[in-house]
Amino acid sequence: MNLYRYAWGNNEKRQSLKNRTCRILGAELGNAVRIRFIDSGKEEVVSRYALRKVTLNLATADTPSINRFRFARGFNTCTPLPVRR
């Protein structure tokens, strides 16, 4: 399952969601999707245009368990995810 980063921040609510990592749970009507944020587990329905795909960056991995990511568009790093065992 792919990871995404919420990219929009043009109002107060969206600013609080900006740059947080999430997963898509399912499609809604139109171009909306239901997402769950990795850090808090909070679910939201947002536009698919607001999401950017997160890709693995093996060059910056500190440990054998890959916990660093870079965004598909740009080179900003997001908060490392907890390691699941």
PyMOL Python script that loads the backbone (N, CA, C, O; Angstrom):
from pymol import cmd

cmd.read_pdbstr("""\
ATOM      1  N   MET A   1       0.837  -1.175   0.000  1.00  0.00           N
ATOM      2  CA  MET A   1       0.000   0.000   0.000  1.00  0.00           C
ATOM      3  C   MET A   1       0.887   1.245   0.000  1.00  0.00           C
ATOM      4  O   MET A   1       1.861   1.306   0.749  1.00  0.00           O
ATOM      5  N   ASN A   2       0.567   2.220  -0.816  1.00  0.00           N
ATOM      6  CA  ASN A   2       1.392   3.412  -0.976  1.00  0.00           C
ATOM      7  C   ASN A   2       1.151   4.424   0.138  1.00  0.00           C
ATOM      8  O   ASN A   2       0.064   4.515   0.709  1.00  0.00           O
ATOM      9  N   LEU A   3       2.204   5.179   0.422  1.00  0.00           N
ATOM     10  CA  LEU A   3       2.114   6.277   1.364  1.00  0.00           C
ATOM     11  C   LEU A   3       1.990   7.576   0.592  1.00  0.00           C
ATOM     12  O   LEU A   3       2.527   7.715  -0.507  1.00  0.00           O
ATOM     13  N   TYR A   4       1.275   8.526   1.181  1.00  0.00           N
ATOM     14  CA  TYR A   4       1.081   9.831   0.562  1.00  0.00           C
ATOM     15  C   TYR A   4       1.355  10.914   1.580  1.00  0.00           C
ATOM     16  O   TYR A   4       1.328  10.666   2.786  1.00  0.00           O
ATOM     17  N   ARG A   5       1.621  12.116   1.095  1.00  0.00           N
ATOM     18  CA  ARG A   5       1.818  13.296   1.920  1.00  0.00           C
ATOM     19  C   ARG A   5       0.723  14.284   1.561  1.00  0.00           C
ATOM     20  O   ARG A   5       0.465  14.520   0.381  1.00  0.00           O
ATOM     21  N   TYR A   6       0.066  14.871   2.579  1.00  0.00           N
ATOM     22  CA  TYR A   6      -0.955  15.883   2.321  1.00  0.00           C
ATOM     23  C   TYR A   6      -0.231  17.188   2.019  1.00  0.00           C
ATOM     24  O   TYR A   6       0.590  17.633   2.821  1.00  0.00           O
ATOM     25  N   ALA A   7      -0.521  17.811   0.876  1.00  0.00           N
ATOM     26  CA  ALA A   7       0.290  18.928   0.397  1.00  0.00           C
ATOM     27  C   ALA A   7      -0.382  20.294   0.503  1.00  0.00           C
ATOM     28  O   ALA A   7       0.316  21.309   0.485  1.00  0.00           O
ATOM     29  N   TRP A   8      -1.692  20.359   0.610  1.00  0.00           N
ATOM     30  CA  TRP A   8      -2.352  21.663   0.606  1.00  0.00           C
ATOM     31  C   TRP A   8      -2.288  22.318   1.971  1.00  0.00           C
ATOM     32  O   TRP A   8      -2.315  21.636   2.995  1.00  0.00           O
ATOM     33  N   GLY A   9      -2.200  23.659   1.987  1.00  0.00           N
ATOM     34  CA  GLY A   9      -2.167  24.395   3.250  1.00  0.00           C
ATOM     35  C   GLY A   9      -2.717  25.793   3.103  1.00  0.00           C
ATOM     36  O   GLY A   9      -2.185  26.727   3.705  1.00  0.00           O
ATOM     37  N   ASN A  10      -3.786  25.969   2.306  1.00  0.00           N
ATOM     38  CA  ASN A  10      -4.267  27.314   1.989  1.00  0.00           C
ATOM     39  C   ASN A  10      -5.355  27.820   2.931  1.00  0.00           C
ATOM     40  O   ASN A  10      -5.892  28.902   2.694  1.00  0.00           O
ATOM     41  N   ASN A  11      -5.705  27.087   3.989  1.00  0.00           N
ATOM     42  CA  ASN A  11      -6.569  27.624   5.031  1.00  0.00           C
ATOM     43  C   ASN A  11      -6.163  26.997   6.363  1.00  0.00           C
ATOM     44  O   ASN A  11      -5.243  26.180   6.406  1.00  0.00           O
ATOM     45  N   GLU A  12      -6.838  27.371   7.443  1.00  0.00           N
ATOM     46  CA  GLU A  12      -6.405  26.940   8.769  1.00  0.00           C
ATOM     47  C   GLU A  12      -6.462  25.418   8.954  1.00  0.00           C
ATOM     48  O   GLU A  12      -5.528  24.828   9.498  1.00  0.00           O
ATOM     49  N   LYS A  13      -7.537  24.787   8.512  1.00  0.00           N
ATOM     50  CA  LYS A  13      -7.658  23.336   8.659  1.00  0.00           C
ATOM     51  C   LYS A  13      -6.614  22.611   7.813  1.00  0.00           C
ATOM     52  O   LYS A  13      -5.946  21.696   8.293  1.00  0.00           O
ATOM     53  N   ARG A  14      -6.478  23.021   6.563  1.00  0.00           N
ATOM     54  CA  ARG A  14      -5.509  22.363   5.674  1.00  0.00           C
ATOM     55  C   ARG A  14      -4.082  22.596   6.137  1.00  0.00           C
ATOM     56  O   ARG A  14      -3.219  21.740   5.942  1.00  0.00           O
ATOM     57  N   GLN A  15      -3.823  23.746   6.748  1.00  0.00           N
ATOM     58  CA  GLN A  15      -2.482  24.033   7.259  1.00  0.00           C
ATOM     59  C   GLN A  15      -2.119  23.045   8.370  1.00  0.00           C
ATOM     60  O   GLN A  15      -0.963  22.640   8.496  1.00  0.00           O
ATOM     61  N   SER A  16      -3.113  22.660   9.174  1.00  0.00           N
ATOM     62  CA  SER A  16      -2.834  21.704  10.251  1.00  0.00           C
ATOM     63  C   SER A  16      -2.591  20.287   9.709  1.00  0.00           C
ATOM     64  O   SER A  16      -1.977  19.467  10.392  1.00  0.00           O
ATOM     65  N   LEU A  17      -3.063  19.992   8.499  1.00  0.00           N
ATOM     66  CA  LEU A  17      -2.865  18.669   7.889  1.00  0.00           C
ATOM     67  C   LEU A  17      -1.628  18.607   6.992  1.00  0.00           C
ATOM     68  O   LEU A  17      -1.171  17.519   6.640  1.00  0.00           O
ATOM     69  N   LYS A  18      -1.093  19.752   6.627  1.00  0.00           N
ATOM     70  CA  LYS A  18      -0.025  19.829   5.634  1.00  0.00           C
ATOM     71  C   LYS A  18       1.219  19.047   6.067  1.00  0.00           C
ATOM     72  O   LYS A  18       1.627  19.087   7.227  1.00  0.00           O
ATOM     73  N   ASN A  19       1.811  18.332   5.095  1.00  0.00           N
ATOM     74  CA  ASN A  19       3.053  17.554   5.236  1.00  0.00           C
ATOM     75  C   ASN A  19       2.935  16.351   6.156  1.00  0.00           C
ATOM     76  O   ASN A  19       3.955  15.809   6.583  1.00  0.00           O
ATOM     77  N   ARG A  20       1.726  15.919   6.473  1.00  0.00           N
ATOM     78  CA  ARG A  20       1.553  14.711   7.277  1.00  0.00           C
ATOM     79  C   ARG A  20       1.412  13.507   6.349  1.00  0.00           C
ATOM     80  O   ARG A  20       0.810  13.605   5.280  1.00  0.00           O
ATOM     81  N   THR A  21       1.971  12.375   6.764  1.00  0.00           N
ATOM     82  CA  THR A  21       1.942  11.158   5.964  1.00  0.00           C
ATOM     83  C   THR A  21       0.635  10.410   6.209  1.00  0.00           C
ATOM     84  O   THR A  21       0.157  10.324   7.340  1.00  0.00           O
ATOM     85  N   CYS A  22       0.060   9.864   5.122  1.00  0.00           N
ATOM     86  CA  CYS A  22      -1.227   9.175   5.245  1.00  0.00           C
ATOM     87  C   CYS A  22      -1.306   8.016   4.250  1.00  0.00           C
ATOM     88  O   CYS A  22      -0.436   7.847   3.396  1.00  0.00           O
ATOM     89  N   ARG A  23      -2.372   7.223   4.383  1.00  0.00           N
ATOM     90  CA  ARG A  23      -2.692   6.136   3.464  1.00  0.00           C
ATOM     91  C   ARG A  23      -4.109   6.347   2.952  1.00  0.00           C
ATOM     92  O   ARG A  23      -4.964   6.859   3.674  1.00  0.00           O
ATOM     93  N   ILE A  24      -4.357   5.956   1.714  1.00  0.00           N
ATOM     94  CA  ILE A  24      -5.705   6.042   1.144  1.00  0.00           C
ATOM     95  C   ILE A  24      -6.481   4.799   1.572  1.00  0.00           C
ATOM     96  O   ILE A  24      -6.021   3.672   1.391  1.00  0.00           O
ATOM     97  N   LEU A  25      -7.664   5.022   2.140  1.00  0.00           N
ATOM     98  CA  LEU A  25      -8.528   3.918   2.559  1.00  0.00           C
ATOM     99  C   LEU A  25      -9.511   3.530   1.467  1.00  0.00           C
ATOM    100  O   LEU A  25      -9.825   2.351   1.305  1.00  0.00           O
ATOM    101  N   GLY A  26     -10.003   4.516   0.715  1.00  0.00           N
ATOM    102  CA  GLY A  26     -10.960   4.222  -0.337  1.00  0.00           C
ATOM    103  C   GLY A  26     -11.394   5.475  -1.057  1.00  0.00           C
ATOM    104  O   GLY A  26     -11.104   6.588  -0.618  1.00  0.00           O
ATOM    105  N   ALA A  27     -12.092   5.294  -2.170  1.00  0.00           N
ATOM    106  CA  ALA A  27     -12.566   6.410  -2.982  1.00  0.00           C
ATOM    107  C   ALA A  27     -13.954   6.851  -2.526  1.00  0.00           C
ATOM    108  O   ALA A  27     -14.767   6.033  -2.095  1.00  0.00           O
ATOM    109  N   GLU A  28     -14.206   8.123  -2.623  1.00  0.00           N
ATOM    110  CA  GLU A  28     -15.520   8.704  -2.338  1.00  0.00           C
ATOM    111  C   GLU A  28     -16.080   9.221  -3.658  1.00  0.00           C
ATOM    112  O   GLU A  28     -15.559   8.893  -4.724  1.00  0.00           O
ATOM    113  N   LEU A  29     -17.128  10.020  -3.593  1.00  0.00           N
ATOM    114  CA  LEU A  29     -17.709  10.588  -4.811  1.00  0.00           C
ATOM    115  C   LEU A  29     -16.756  11.588  -5.458  1.00  0.00           C
ATOM    116  O   LEU A  29     -15.990  12.267  -4.773  1.00  0.00           O
ATOM    117  N   GLY A  30     -16.813  11.668  -6.777  1.00  0.00           N
ATOM    118  CA  GLY A  30     -15.970  12.619  -7.498  1.00  0.00           C
ATOM    119  C   GLY A  30     -14.510  12.258  -7.377  1.00  0.00           C
ATOM    120  O   GLY A  30     -14.133  11.101  -7.565  1.00  0.00           O
ATOM    121  N   ASN A  31     -13.679  13.245  -7.061  1.00  0.00           N
ATOM    122  CA  ASN A  31     -12.242  13.042  -6.944  1.00  0.00           C
ATOM    123  C   ASN A  31     -11.808  13.010  -5.488  1.00  0.00           C
ATOM    124  O   ASN A  31     -10.638  13.255  -5.193  1.00  0.00           O
ATOM    125  N   ALA A  32     -12.716  12.714  -4.576  1.00  0.00           N
ATOM    126  CA  ALA A  32     -12.404  12.685  -3.149  1.00  0.00           C
ATOM    127  C   ALA A  32     -11.975  11.278  -2.735  1.00  0.00           C
ATOM    128  O   ALA A  32     -12.405  10.281  -3.316  1.00  0.00           O
ATOM    129  N   VAL A  33     -11.117  11.223  -1.718  1.00  0.00           N
ATOM    130  CA  VAL A  33     -10.669   9.952  -1.155  1.00  0.00           C
ATOM    131  C   VAL A  33     -10.711  10.045   0.363  1.00  0.00           C
ATOM    132  O   VAL A  33     -10.569  11.124   0.939  1.00  0.00           O
ATOM    133  N   ARG A  34     -10.908   8.888   1.005  1.00  0.00           N
ATOM    134  CA  ARG A  34     -10.836   8.816   2.465  1.00  0.00           C
ATOM    135  C   ARG A  34      -9.419   8.391   2.813  1.00  0.00           C
ATOM    136  O   ARG A  34      -8.913   7.393   2.301  1.00  0.00           O
ATOM    137  N   ILE A  35      -8.779   9.168   3.701  1.00  0.00           N
ATOM    138  CA  ILE A  35      -7.398   8.880   4.097  1.00  0.00           C
ATOM    139  C   ILE A  35      -7.329   8.689   5.610  1.00  0.00           C
ATOM    140  O   ILE A  35      -8.193   9.149   6.356  1.00  0.00           O
ATOM    141  N   ARG A  36      -6.268   7.994   6.040  1.00  0.00           N
ATOM    142  CA  ARG A  36      -5.970   7.867   7.471  1.00  0.00           C
ATOM    143  C   ARG A  36      -4.535   8.315   7.675  1.00  0.00           C
ATOM    144  O   ARG A  36      -3.618   7.821   7.018  1.00  0.00           O
ATOM    145  N   PHE A  37      -4.345   9.268   8.604  1.00  0.00           N
ATOM    146  CA  PHE A  37      -3.005   9.756   8.898  1.00  0.00           C
ATOM    147  C   PHE A  37      -2.258   8.739   9.739  1.00  0.00           C
ATOM    148  O   PHE A  37      -2.822   8.151  10.662  1.00  0.00           O
ATOM    149  N   ILE A  38      -0.985   8.531   9.418  1.00  0.00           N
ATOM    150  CA  ILE A  38      -0.159   7.525  10.072  1.00  0.00           C
ATOM    151  C   ILE A  38       0.100   7.897  11.529  1.00  0.00           C
ATOM    152  O   ILE A  38       0.058   7.034  12.406  1.00  0.00           O
ATOM    153  N   ASP A  39       0.367   9.170  11.789  1.00  0.00           N
ATOM    154  CA  ASP A  39       0.775   9.576  13.134  1.00  0.00           C
ATOM    155  C   ASP A  39      -0.352   9.536  14.162  1.00  0.00           C
ATOM    156  O   ASP A  39      -0.112   9.162  15.310  1.00  0.00           O
ATOM    157  N   SER A  40      -1.573   9.910  13.783  1.00  0.00           N
ATOM    158  CA  SER A  40      -2.659  10.001  14.753  1.00  0.00           C
ATOM    159  C   SER A  40      -3.787   9.006  14.525  1.00  0.00           C
ATOM    160  O   SER A  40      -4.580   8.760  15.433  1.00  0.00           O
ATOM    161  N   GLY A  41      -3.876   8.427  13.328  1.00  0.00           N
ATOM    162  CA  GLY A  41      -4.971   7.530  13.011  1.00  0.00           C
ATOM    163  C   GLY A  41      -6.259   8.247  12.633  1.00  0.00           C
ATOM    164  O   GLY A  41      -7.280   7.603  12.392  1.00  0.00           O
ATOM    165  N   LYS A  42      -6.221   9.566  12.582  1.00  0.00           N
ATOM    166  CA  LYS A  42      -7.398  10.371  12.237  1.00  0.00           C
ATOM    167  C   LYS A  42      -7.760  10.165  10.766  1.00  0.00           C
ATOM    168  O   LYS A  42      -6.880  10.115   9.907  1.00  0.00           O
ATOM    169  N   GLU A  43      -9.056  10.046  10.483  1.00  0.00           N
ATOM    170  CA  GLU A  43      -9.530   9.872   9.117  1.00  0.00           C
ATOM    171  C   GLU A  43     -10.157  11.156   8.601  1.00  0.00           C
ATOM    172  O   GLU A  43     -10.834  11.868   9.343  1.00  0.00           O
ATOM    173  N   GLU A  44      -9.929  11.449   7.320  1.00  0.00           N
ATOM    174  CA  GLU A  44     -10.472  12.633   6.659  1.00  0.00           C
ATOM    175  C   GLU A  44     -10.886  12.255   5.248  1.00  0.00           C
ATOM    176  O   GLU A  44     -10.375  11.291   4.679  1.00  0.00           O
ATOM    177  N   VAL A  45     -11.808  13.014   4.690  1.00  0.00           N
ATOM    178  CA  VAL A  45     -12.147  12.912   3.272  1.00  0.00           C
ATOM    179  C   VAL A  45     -11.587  14.159   2.611  1.00  0.00           C
ATOM    180  O   VAL A  45     -11.966  15.278   2.956  1.00  0.00           O
ATOM    181  N   VAL A  46     -10.675  13.960   1.648  1.00  0.00           N
ATOM    182  CA  VAL A  46      -9.972  15.074   1.010  1.00  0.00           C
ATOM    183  C   VAL A  46      -9.946  14.868  -0.497  1.00  0.00           C
ATOM    184  O   VAL A  46     -10.265  13.789  -0.996  1.00  0.00           O
ATOM    185  N   SER A  47      -9.561  15.915  -1.212  1.00  0.00           N
ATOM    186  CA  SER A  47      -9.386  15.825  -2.650  1.00  0.00           C
ATOM    187  C   SER A  47      -8.136  15.017  -2.976  1.00  0.00           C
ATOM    188  O   SER A  47      -7.120  15.126  -2.289  1.00  0.00           O
ATOM    189  N   ARG A  48      -8.215  14.214  -4.019  1.00  0.00           N
ATOM    190  CA  ARG A  48      -7.050  13.446  -4.458  1.00  0.00           C
ATOM    191  C   ARG A  48      -5.927  14.383  -4.936  1.00  0.00           C
ATOM    192  O   ARG A  48      -4.751  14.025  -4.874  1.00  0.00           O
ATOM    193  N   TYR A  49      -6.290  15.574  -5.407  1.00  0.00           N
ATOM    194  CA  TYR A  49      -5.282  16.541  -5.856  1.00  0.00           C
ATOM    195  C   TYR A  49      -4.406  17.033  -4.707  1.00  0.00           C
ATOM    196  O   TYR A  49      -3.311  17.540  -4.949  1.00  0.00           O
ATOM    197  N   ALA A  50      -4.861  16.896  -3.467  1.00  0.00           N
ATOM    198  CA  ALA A  50      -4.117  17.383  -2.310  1.00  0.00           C
ATOM    199  C   ALA A  50      -3.031  16.415  -1.862  1.00  0.00           C
ATOM    200  O   ALA A  50      -2.257  16.738  -0.962  1.00  0.00           O
ATOM    201  N   LEU A  51      -2.957  15.234  -2.470  1.00  0.00           N
ATOM    202  CA  LEU A  51      -2.015  14.209  -2.037  1.00  0.00           C
ATOM    203  C   LEU A  51      -0.824  14.107  -2.980  1.00  0.00           C
ATOM    204  O   LEU A  51      -0.967  14.237  -4.196  1.00  0.00           O
ATOM    205  N   ARG A  52       0.346  13.875  -2.408  1.00  0.00           N
ATOM    206  CA  ARG A  52       1.564  13.639  -3.173  1.00  0.00           C
ATOM    207  C   ARG A  52       2.132  12.297  -2.742  1.00  0.00           C
ATOM    208  O   ARG A  52       2.190  11.997  -1.549  1.00  0.00           O
ATOM    209  N   LYS A  53       2.546  11.497  -3.698  1.00  0.00           N
ATOM    210  CA  LYS A  53       3.070  10.164  -3.403  1.00  0.00           C
ATOM    211  C   LYS A  53       4.438  10.273  -2.727  1.00  0.00           C
ATOM    212  O   LYS A  53       5.265  11.099  -3.114  1.00  0.00           O
ATOM    213  N   VAL A  54       4.665   9.446  -1.727  1.00  0.00           N
ATOM    214  CA  VAL A  54       5.941   9.393  -1.024  1.00  0.00           C
ATOM    215  C   VAL A  54       6.695   8.180  -1.543  1.00  0.00           C
ATOM    216  O   VAL A  54       6.142   7.083  -1.621  1.00  0.00           O
ATOM    217  N   THR A  55       7.964   8.383  -1.899  1.00  0.00           N
ATOM    218  CA  THR A  55       8.780   7.274  -2.396  1.00  0.00           C
ATOM    219  C   THR A  55       9.949   7.027  -1.453  1.00  0.00           C
ATOM    220  O   THR A  55      10.405   7.944  -0.770  1.00  0.00           O
ATOM    221  N   LEU A  56      10.425   5.811  -1.416  1.00  0.00           N
ATOM    222  CA  LEU A  56      11.554   5.464  -0.562  1.00  0.00           C
ATOM    223  C   LEU A  56      12.838   6.073  -1.090  1.00  0.00           C
ATOM    224  O   LEU A  56      13.067   6.106  -2.300  1.00  0.00           O
ATOM    225  N   ASN A  57      13.667   6.551  -0.192  1.00  0.00           N
ATOM    226  CA  ASN A  57      14.980   7.070  -0.551  1.00  0.00           C
ATOM    227  C   ASN A  57      16.010   6.216   0.184  1.00  0.00           C
ATOM    228  O   ASN A  57      16.302   6.457   1.355  1.00  0.00           O
ATOM    229  N   LEU A  58      16.551   5.231  -0.499  1.00  0.00           N
ATOM    230  CA  LEU A  58      17.478   4.298   0.126  1.00  0.00           C
ATOM    231  C   LEU A  58      18.802   4.944   0.498  1.00  0.00           C
ATOM    232  O   LEU A  58      19.514   4.433   1.363  1.00  0.00           O
ATOM    233  N   ALA A  59      19.143   6.055  -0.136  1.00  0.00           N
ATOM    234  CA  ALA A  59      20.432   6.694   0.128  1.00  0.00           C
ATOM    235  C   ALA A  59      20.483   7.321   1.514  1.00  0.00           C
ATOM    236  O   ALA A  59      21.571   7.455   2.074  1.00  0.00           O
ATOM    237  N   THR A  60      19.339   7.712   2.093  1.00  0.00           N
ATOM    238  CA  THR A  60      19.350   8.367   3.400  1.00  0.00           C
ATOM    239  C   THR A  60      18.852   7.462   4.512  1.00  0.00           C
ATOM    240  O   THR A  60      18.588   7.938   5.616  1.00  0.00           O
ATOM    241  N   ALA A  61      18.720   6.174   4.250  1.00  0.00           N
ATOM    242  CA  ALA A  61      18.255   5.249   5.294  1.00  0.00           C
ATOM    243  C   ALA A  61      19.366   5.075   6.325  1.00  0.00           C
ATOM    244  O   ALA A  61      20.494   4.726   5.978  1.00  0.00           O
ATOM    245  N   ASP A  62      19.041   5.321   7.598  1.00  0.00           N
ATOM    246  CA  ASP A  62      20.034   5.231   8.667  1.00  0.00           C
ATOM    247  C   ASP A  62      20.246   3.798   9.135  1.00  0.00           C
ATOM    248  O   ASP A  62      21.348   3.433   9.542  1.00  0.00           O
ATOM    249  N   THR A  63      19.209   2.998   9.079  1.00  0.00           N
ATOM    250  CA  THR A  63      19.263   1.652   9.629  1.00  0.00           C
ATOM    251  C   THR A  63      18.835   0.657   8.555  1.00  0.00           C
ATOM    252  O   THR A  63      18.334   1.066   7.507  1.00  0.00           O
ATOM    253  N   PRO A  64      19.022  -0.635   8.793  1.00  0.00           N
ATOM    254  CA  PRO A  64      18.538  -1.619   7.826  1.00  0.00           C
ATOM    255  C   PRO A  64      17.030  -1.524   7.613  1.00  0.00           C
ATOM    256  O   PRO A  64      16.549  -1.770   6.507  1.00  0.00           O
ATOM    257  N   SER A  65      16.268  -1.167   8.667  1.00  0.00           N
ATOM    258  CA  SER A  65      14.835  -0.942   8.462  1.00  0.00           C
ATOM    259  C   SER A  65      14.676   0.460   7.888  1.00  0.00           C
ATOM    260  O   SER A  65      15.091   1.442   8.503  1.00  0.00           O
ATOM    261  N   ILE A  66      14.089   0.545   6.738  1.00  0.00           N
ATOM    262  CA  ILE A  66      14.011   1.824   6.033  1.00  0.00           C
ATOM    263  C   ILE A  66      12.994   2.728   6.728  1.00  0.00           C
ATOM    264  O   ILE A  66      11.807   2.407   6.787  1.00  0.00           O
ATOM    265  N   ASN A  67      13.464   3.851   7.247  1.00  0.00           N
ATOM    266  CA  ASN A  67      12.566   4.737   7.954  1.00  0.00           C
ATOM    267  C   ASN A  67      12.646   6.177   7.451  1.00  0.00           C
ATOM    268  O   ASN A  67      12.120   7.084   8.095  1.00  0.00           O
ATOM    269  N   ARG A  68      13.282   6.392   6.337  1.00  0.00           N
ATOM    270  CA  ARG A  68      13.349   7.730   5.748  1.00  0.00           C
ATOM    271  C   ARG A  68      12.647   7.721   4.407  1.00  0.00           C
ATOM    272  O   ARG A  68      12.693   6.722   3.689  1.00  0.00           O
ATOM    273  N   PHE A  69      12.006   8.808   4.064  1.00  0.00           N
ATOM    274  CA  PHE A  69      11.287   8.910   2.814  1.00  0.00           C
ATOM    275  C   PHE A  69      11.598  10.248   2.156  1.00  0.00           C
ATOM    276  O   PHE A  69      11.944  11.215   2.834  1.00  0.00           O
ATOM    277  N   ARG A  70      11.476  10.296   0.863  1.00  0.00           N
ATOM    278  CA  ARG A  70      11.500  11.579   0.169  1.00  0.00           C
ATOM    279  C   ARG A  70      10.244  11.654  -0.663  1.00  0.00           C
ATOM    280  O   ARG A  70       9.675  10.631  -1.046  1.00  0.00           O
ATOM    281  N   PHE A  71       9.818  12.852  -0.938  1.00  0.00           N
ATOM    282  CA  PHE A  71       8.587  13.033  -1.677  1.00  0.00           C
ATOM    283  C   PHE A  71       8.843  12.867  -3.168  1.00  0.00           C
ATOM    284  O   PHE A  71       9.944  13.138  -3.648  1.00  0.00           O
ATOM    285  N   ALA A  72       7.832  12.423  -3.896  1.00  0.00           N
ATOM    286  CA  ALA A  72       7.961  12.223  -5.328  1.00  0.00           C
ATOM    287  C   ALA A  72       8.248  13.544  -6.028  1.00  0.00           C
ATOM    288  O   ALA A  72       8.938  13.573  -7.047  1.00  0.00           O
ATOM    289  N   ARG A  73       7.719  14.635  -5.486  1.00  0.00           N
ATOM    290  CA  ARG A  73       7.962  15.961  -6.059  1.00  0.00           C
ATOM    291  C   ARG A  73       8.756  16.781  -5.057  1.00  0.00           C
ATOM    292  O   ARG A  73       8.179  17.343  -4.127  1.00  0.00           O
ATOM    293  N   GLY A  74      10.045  16.859  -5.226  1.00  0.00           N
ATOM    294  CA  GLY A  74      10.894  17.630  -4.322  1.00  0.00           C
ATOM    295  C   GLY A  74      11.712  16.713  -3.435  1.00  0.00           C
ATOM    296  O   GLY A  74      11.593  15.490  -3.514  1.00  0.00           O
ATOM    297  N   PHE A  75      12.532  17.297  -2.601  1.00  0.00           N
ATOM    298  CA  PHE A  75      13.429  16.512  -1.776  1.00  0.00           C
ATOM    299  C   PHE A  75      13.276  16.806  -0.295  1.00  0.00           C
ATOM    300  O   PHE A  75      14.197  16.546   0.479  1.00  0.00           O
ATOM    301  N   ASN A  76      12.126  17.345   0.122  1.00  0.00           N
ATOM    302  CA  ASN A  76      11.875  17.551   1.542  1.00  0.00           C
ATOM    303  C   ASN A  76      11.639  16.204   2.203  1.00  0.00           C
ATOM    304  O   ASN A  76      11.025  15.318   1.609  1.00  0.00           O
ATOM    305  N   THR A  77      12.120  16.048   3.424  1.00  0.00           N
ATOM    306  CA  THR A  77      11.905  14.780   4.116  1.00  0.00           C
ATOM    307  C   THR A  77      10.742  14.922   5.080  1.00  0.00           C
ATOM    308  O   THR A  77      10.519  15.993   5.645  1.00  0.00           O
ATOM    309  N   CYS A  78      10.013  13.856   5.262  1.00  0.00           N
ATOM    310  CA  CYS A  78       8.891  13.861   6.191  1.00  0.00           C
ATOM    311  C   CYS A  78       9.315  13.170   7.478  1.00  0.00           C
ATOM    312  O   CYS A  78      10.420  12.634   7.561  1.00  0.00           O
ATOM    313  N   THR A  79       8.460  13.178   8.462  1.00  0.00           N
ATOM    314  CA  THR A  79       8.740  12.546   9.734  1.00  0.00           C
ATOM    315  C   THR A  79       8.890  11.040   9.538  1.00  0.00           C
ATOM    316  O   THR A  79       8.046  10.416   8.895  1.00  0.00           O
ATOM    317  N   PRO A  80       9.947  10.453  10.079  1.00  0.00           N
ATOM    318  CA  PRO A  80      10.111   9.006   9.934  1.00  0.00           C
ATOM    319  C   PRO A  80       8.949   8.260  10.574  1.00  0.00           C
ATOM    320  O   PRO A  80       8.417   8.679  11.602  1.00  0.00           O
ATOM    321  N   LEU A  81       8.572   7.174   9.967  1.00  0.00           N
ATOM    322  CA  LEU A  81       7.487   6.354  10.486  1.00  0.00           C
ATOM    323  C   LEU A  81       8.028   5.394  11.539  1.00  0.00           C
ATOM    324  O   LEU A  81       9.190   4.992  11.469  1.00  0.00           O
ATOM    325  N   PRO A  82       7.196   5.021  12.518  1.00  0.00           N
ATOM    326  CA  PRO A  82       7.652   4.022  13.499  1.00  0.00           C
ATOM    327  C   PRO A  82       7.877   2.675  12.815  1.00  0.00           C
ATOM    328  O   PRO A  82       7.167   2.324  11.872  1.00  0.00           O
ATOM    329  N   VAL A  83       8.847   1.940  13.284  1.00  0.00           N
ATOM    330  CA  VAL A  83       9.183   0.646  12.694  1.00  0.00           C
ATOM    331  C   VAL A  83       8.190  -0.385  13.211  1.00  0.00           C
ATOM    332  O   VAL A  83       8.022  -0.534  14.421  1.00  0.00           O
ATOM    333  N   ARG A  84       7.534  -1.095  12.303  1.00  0.00           N
ATOM    334  CA  ARG A  84       6.587  -2.144  12.677  1.00  0.00           C
ATOM    335  C   ARG A  84       7.325  -3.470  12.748  1.00  0.00           C
ATOM    336  O   ARG A  84       8.099  -3.803  11.850  1.00  0.00           O
ATOM    337  N   ARG A  85       7.095  -4.207  13.782  1.00  0.00           N
ATOM    338  CA  ARG A  85       7.752  -5.506  13.947  1.00  0.00           C
ATOM    339  C   ARG A  85       6.741  -6.609  13.948  1.00  0.00           C
ATOM    340  O   ARG A  85       7.104  -7.779  14.077  1.00  0.00           O
TER     341      ARG A  85
END
""", "prot")
cmd.dss("prot")
cmd.show_as("cartoon", "prot")
cmd.util.cbc("prot")
cmd.orient("prot")
